[in-house]
Amino acid sequence: MPLLFSYGTLQLDDIQRKTFGRSLSGWRDELPGFELSQIRIDDARVVAATGLTHYANVIPNGRSDSRVSGTAFEVTDAELAASDVYEEDAAYVRITVTLASGKEAWVYLHASGVPKR
C-alpha cells in the first residue's frame, strides 16, 4: 500500500471521512529537509467556507537539521486519487519523499515549491 505523509488537514478525522469515507490510522513521522510555510488563499469562497486565509505548506530547504512533523498513513491507490482531488483546489502537487523513518511516502506541496529535477 502507498504511504501518504500529512502535515496538515488530511490528519483531521472529519477531512479523512469526507475525502476517503473512513478514518485513517497512521503513525508520527517527520519530513527532513523541509520547513513549514503558508500559501495565501485567493479564492474568497474558500476563505468564507473554511475561515482560513492561508493553506499550510512545506518547502524544501535541503537542511538536514530541518524537519516537519506529521503523520504517515497507509492508503489505497483509490484513496491516493481521492487525496489528489482534495488537494487540487489548493494547487498542490504530490511528490515522493523519504521520511525520517526511512520510508518512502507521497506528500503534497504547493506547485510553486516543487523541487526542480
N, C-alpha and C positions, 0 to 999 in steps of 0.2 A: 504494500500500500504506500502511496506517496505521503510524504510529510509536508505539512504546511506550518510555517512559523508565523505567529501573530504577535505583534507588539501593540495592537490597537483594538478596534471594536469587534473583530472576529473572536476575541476572547470572551465577549459578553454572551451569556446564555440566551437572552432574547434575540440577539442578532443571529446566533447559531440556529435557533429554532426557525426563524424566518428564512434564513438562507439555505439551510440543509435539511430542515424538517426534523431535526433531533439536536440534542445537546452532545457536544464532543467531549471526550476525555483526553487529556493531554498531560504534559509534564513541563516543568520550568526548564528553560534553556536560555542561552544568550547568543546574540549575533555579534561576533567580533569584527572589528574593523569598520564599524558603522556608528553613527551618532543620531540621536533624535533631532528632528526638525519639524516645522509646520508648513503646511501649504494653505494659503488663503482660499476660502470657498467663495467663488464669484457668483454662483447661482443663488439668487435671492430665495427661490423656492426651497432649496436645500437648507439654507440658513433658517428660514421660517419653520420648516418641518423638524429640524434637529436641534435648533437653538445653538448650534455651533457656528463659529466664524472661520475655523481652521480645521483641516484634517491633520492627524498625526502622520508623520512621515519619517523615514530613515534615509540617510545619505551616507555613502561610503566615504571614509576618510583615510583608510589604509593604515591606521594606527593600531598596533597590536594591543595597546592598553585601553582601547575604546570598545565598549560593549553596550548593546541594547538588550534589556531583559524582556522576556516574553514567554510564550507558551508554544510548544511543538505539539501538533495534532496529527494523528493518522487519519487520512481521509481517503475516500474512494475517488476514482477518476471522475465520476459524475459530480461529486461534491467539489472537486477542484474546478470543474467547469462552472458550477454554480457560484463559486467564490470569484471567478473571473467576471461574471456578470455583476456581482455585488460591487466589485472594485472599479468597474468600468466607468461609472459616472464621475469618479474622482480622478480619472486619467492615470490610474495606477497600472503598472505592468508587473508581470510575475517573472522573477529570475530565480535561478538556483544559487544557493549559498551553502557554505559549510558552517554548521553551528559549533559552539564551544564544545559540545559533547562529541564532535567529530562526525555527526550525522549530516547527510545531505538533505536539504529541505527547500521548498519553494517559499519565497517571501515576496510581498508586494511593496513597491515603492513608486513614487511619482515618476512619470516618464522623464521629467527633466533631470532626475538624478541617476538615471541608468548609466552604469559604467560603460565606457567605450571599450570594445574588444578588438 
